Amino acid sequence: MENNLALWNRVDKTDPAFTKNVSYGRKYTAIDPQYQLKNATREWGPYGATWGLRDLQYSEIETPPYADNKPASTEVRLVAEFFYPDGSFPIVASQRLKPDDDVYIKVFTHARSKALSLLGFNSDIYEGKYEDVKYVQQAKGISEAMESLRGKAAAAINVATTNEKIQDIRAKATERYRRNEIDDILHQDIQLMCNERERKLNADPKN
């Protein structure tokens, strides 16, 4: 069961810095779609290579007037297949058509977000945890702490002059990750920074 939740547990938490409260209509917490795209890219690589939406089919559907006397409207509906390294599944999303509105872009982004949510991305928002002030405050504290550690790690990596020092930083980061002192995203970022620094050192030892 733990293996089944491995991806979910890596991507379920949301950085409050990439959210905003929407108050018109129903109240909810919106997620920055570019932030989602970055996190999915971190997991699987660039969009379109091994993950994304394919077989996109758009249609415009006339909807009847609502019971509360709202006028009839037109919705843009997207039916597509979401694929990723472990499989694929169908996804459907719709968006009301408005004048001078990038509705096709919006419905595409909505479909992508819906698909990612089925895999656990930003699950804490969909579970309603962002309605708990204490949870959000704790999430902000964790995010700020990770950013501080990221800065310190980047500084140490940038001044490392040997592969041995890079390996030491890498090992310490992995140990802190195993002790749950840093999260999965920061751990991956440190590994990537170490890889880049090693590449530069090996290409030119003077760097």
Buried (B, 14 or more C-beta within 10 A) or exposed (E): EEEEEEBEEBBBBBBBEBBEEEEEEEEBBEBBBEBBBEBBEBBBEEEEEEBBBEEEEEEEEEBEEEEEEEEEBEBBBBBBBBBBEEEEEEBEBBBEBEEEEEBBEBBBBBBBBEBBBEBBBBBBBBEEBBEEEEBBEEBEEBBEBBEEBBEEBBEBBEEBEEBEBBEBBBEEBBEBBEEEEBBBBBBBBBBEBBEEBBEEBEEEEEE
